[in-house]
């Protein structure tokens, strides 16, 4: 299988897409918390709908340019299938991280809150880590399975999966190392303490790894 070349369009698409995704996650979280009047379920619902809808839009928008990963786990999975060179994989992951961090700053600026923050929202423990394993496993398996059967439906499938996973996982389905790190820099509804991020990221990498292997067996 031939490797995809590194192009500025691909890198920029991953960075901008990641920024818009985090601006949505954090911004909708701030808006939902302000409007929900203390009702956490209503706030989570608002956060969920906005994130799922934006994912569909972003994948449709950038899919033909970069593949619309916006997620280091997804990039590592494709790189493992030898579609990506090491340089393209590292460029994607760097763009995703930088874009995600910038997206948090954009959300803070839009809602007139301090740009630089550190989250104090505790998300730790075996149940949270297992939730992230399950969330990421399901996400990667969704991409593999739908990609094999009906690739044009991936944007909707991913958006719907994340929408559901917000509610069926105890962690509210971060399922993305770049998202996890960026959300450590917002002390808002969607935040996570920086000290809790490594456990989430390790669980996400494990979930993606298992899903990639299982997907090879199941969708041969």
C-alpha positions as CSV (number, residue, x, y, z in Angstrom):
1,X,0.0,0.0,0.0
2,X,1.5,3.4,-1.0
3,X,2.1,6.0,1.6
4,X,0.3,9.3,1.5
5,X,2.6,12.4,1.0
6,X,3.0,15.1,3.6
7,X,1.2,18.3,2.3
8,X,0.5,21.6,4.0
9,X,-3.2,21.2,3.2
10,X,-3.5,18.0,5.1
11,X,-1.7,19.4,8.2
12,X,-3.7,22.6,8.2
13,X,-6.9,20.7,7.9
14,X,-6.1,18.6,10.9
15,X,-5.1,21.6,12.9
16,X,-8.1,23.7,12.0
17,X,-10.5,20.8,12.4
18,X,-9.1,20.0,15.9
19,X,-9.4,23.7,16.9
20,X,-13.0,23.8,15.8
21,X,-13.8,20.6,17.6
22,X,-12.3,21.8,20.9
23,X,-13.9,25.2,20.5
24,X,-17.2,23.3,20.2
25,X,-16.6,21.0,23.1
26,X,-15.5,23.7,25.5
27,X,-17.7,26.5,24.2
28,X,-20.9,24.4,24.2
29,X,-19.9,23.2,27.7
30,X,-19.7,26.8,29.0
31,X,-22.9,27.8,27.3
32,X,-24.8,24.8,28.5
33,X,-23.6,25.3,32.1
34,X,-24.7,28.9,32.0
35,X,-28.2,28.1,30.6
36,X,-28.9,24.9,32.5
37,X,-29.5,26.5,35.8
38,X,-27.5,23.9,37.7
39,X,-29.2,20.9,36.0
40,X,-26.1,18.8,35.0
41,X,-28.2,16.5,32.8
42,X,-29.4,19.4,30.7
43,X,-25.9,20.8,30.5
44,X,-24.5,17.5,29.4
45,X,-27.2,17.2,26.8
46,X,-26.4,20.5,25.3
47,X,-22.7,19.7,25.3
48,X,-23.4,16.3,23.6
49,X,-25.6,17.6,20.8
50,X,-23.2,20.3,19.8
51,X,-20.2,18.0,19.8
52,X,-21.9,15.2,17.8
53,X,-23.2,17.7,15.2
54,X,-19.9,19.4,14.8
55,X,-18.1,16.1,14.3
56,X,-20.4,15.3,11.4
57,X,-19.7,18.8,9.9
58,X,-15.9,18.6,10.3
59,X,-15.6,15.1,8.9
60,X,-17.7,16.1,5.9
61,X,-15.7,19.3,5.5
62,X,-12.1,18.0,5.8
63,X,-12.5,14.3,5.1
64,X,-11.4,14.5,1.5
65,X,-8.4,16.6,2.4
66,X,-6.8,14.9,5.4
67,X,-9.1,12.1,6.3
68,X,-10.5,14.2,9.2
69,X,-8.8,12.3,12.0
70,X,-8.6,15.1,14.7
71,X,-7.5,12.3,17.0
72,X,-3.9,10.8,17.6
73,X,-5.4,7.4,18.2
74,X,-7.0,7.3,14.8
75,X,-3.9,8.6,13.1
76,X,-1.7,6.0,14.9
77,X,-4.2,3.3,13.7
78,X,-3.9,4.4,10.1
79,X,-0.2,4.7,10.4
80,X,-0.1,1.2,11.7
81,X,-1.8,0.1,8.5
82,X,1.1,1.6,6.6
83,X,-1.0,4.2,4.8
84,X,0.9,6.9,6.7
85,X,4.6,7.6,6.8
86,X,6.2,8.3,10.1
87,X,6.7,12.0,9.1
88,X,3.0,12.4,8.2
89,X,1.8,10.6,11.3
90,X,4.0,12.9,13.6
91,X,2.9,16.0,11.6
92,X,-0.8,15.0,12.0
93,X,-0.5,14.4,15.8
94,X,1.4,17.7,16.3
95,X,-1.2,19.6,14.3
96,X,-4.0,17.9,16.3
97,X,-2.4,18.9,19.6
98,X,-1.7,22.4,18.7
99,X,-5.1,22.9,17.1
100,X,-6.9,21.4,20.1
101,X,-5.1,23.8,22.5
102,X,-5.8,26.8,20.3
103,X,-9.5,25.7,20.1
104,X,-9.7,25.9,23.9
105,X,-8.3,29.5,23.8
106,X,-10.9,30.4,21.2
107,X,-13.7,29.1,23.3
108,X,-12.5,31.1,26.4
109,X,-12.2,34.2,24.3
110,X,-15.7,33.9,22.9
111,X,-17.2,33.6,26.4
112,X,-15.0,36.3,28.0
113,X,-13.3,34.1,30.5
114,X,-9.6,33.9,31.4
115,X,-7.7,32.5,28.5
116,X,-5.3,30.5,30.5
117,X,-6.8,28.1,33.0
118,X,-6.1,24.8,34.7
119,X,-9.0,22.4,35.3
120,X,-9.8,21.2,38.8
121,X,-12.5,18.7,37.6
122,X,-11.5,15.3,39.0
123,X,-11.9,12.4,36.6
124,X,-10.0,9.4,38.0
125,X,-10.3,5.8,39.0
126,X,-10.6,2.4,37.3
127,X,-14.2,3.0,36.2
128,X,-13.2,6.2,34.4
129,X,-10.2,4.6,32.8
130,X,-12.2,1.5,31.7
131,X,-14.9,3.9,30.3
132,X,-12.2,5.6,28.1
133,X,-11.0,2.2,26.9
134,X,-14.5,1.2,25.9
135,X,-15.2,4.6,24.3
136,X,-12.1,4.6,22.2
137,X,-12.5,0.9,21.3
138,X,-16.0,1.6,20.0
139,X,-14.9,4.7,18.1
140,X,-12.1,3.0,16.3
141,X,-14.2,-0.1,15.6
142,X,-17.0,2.2,14.2
143,X,-14.5,3.8,11.8
144,X,-13.1,0.4,10.6
145,X,-16.5,-1.3,10.3
146,X,-18.4,1.5,8.6
147,X,-15.4,2.3,6.4
148,X,-15.5,-1.3,5.1
149,X,-19.3,-1.4,4.5
150,X,-20.3,2.1,3.7
151,X,-17.4,4.6,3.8
152,X,-19.6,7.6,2.9
153,X,-21.6,7.1,6.1
154,X,-18.5,7.5,8.4
155,X,-19.2,11.2,9.3
156,X,-22.7,10.5,10.5
157,X,-21.6,7.2,12.2
158,X,-18.8,8.9,14.1
159,X,-21.1,11.8,15.2
160,X,-23.8,9.4,16.4
161,X,-21.3,7.2,18.2
162,X,-19.8,10.1,20.1
163,X,-23.3,11.4,20.9
164,X,-24.2,8.0,22.4
165,X,-20.9,7.5,24.1
166,X,-21.3,10.8,26.0
167,X,-24.1,9.1,27.8
168,X,-23.3,5.4,28.1
169,X,-19.7,5.9,29.5
170,X,-19.0,7.2,32.9
171,X,-16.2,9.4,31.6
172,X,-18.5,11.1,28.9
173,X,-16.2,9.7,26.2
174,X,-13.2,11.8,25.6
175,X,-11.8,9.0,23.4
176,X,-9.0,11.3,22.1
177,X,-5.6,12.1,23.6
178,X,-5.5,15.6,22.0
179,X,-8.9,16.4,23.4
180,X,-7.9,15.1,26.8
181,X,-4.8,17.3,27.1
182,X,-6.6,20.4,25.8
183,X,-9.5,19.9,28.2
184,X,-7.0,20.0,31.1
185,X,-6.6,23.7,30.2
186,X,-10.2,24.7,30.8
187,X,-11.7,25.0,34.3
188,X,-15.2,24.7,32.8
189,X,-17.9,22.0,32.5
190,X,-15.8,20.0,30.1
191,X,-12.5,20.1,32.0
192,X,-10.3,17.4,33.4
193,X,-7.4,17.8,35.9
194,X,-4.0,17.5,34.3
195,X,-3.0,14.8,36.8
196,X,-5.9,12.7,35.6
197,X,-5.1,13.0,31.9
198,X,-2.3,10.3,31.7
199,X,-4.7,7.6,32.9
200,X,-7.3,8.6,30.3
201,X,-4.7,8.7,27.5
202,X,-3.2,5.3,28.3
203,X,-6.7,3.8,28.4
204,X,-7.5,5.5,25.0
205,X,-4.3,4.1,23.4
206,X,-5.1,0.7,24.7
207,X,-8.7,0.8,23.5
208,X,-7.5,1.9,20.0
209,X,-4.8,-0.8,19.9
210,X,-7.3,-3.6,20.8
211,X,-9.9,-2.2,18.4
212,X,-7.4,-2.1,15.5
213,X,-6.4,-5.7,16.1
214,X,-10.0,-6.9,16.6
215,X,-11.1,-5.0,13.5
216,X,-8.5,-6.7,11.3
217,X,-10.0,-10.0,12.4
218,X,-13.6,-9.1,12.2
219,X,-13.7,-7.0,9.0
220,X,-11.2,-9.0,6.9
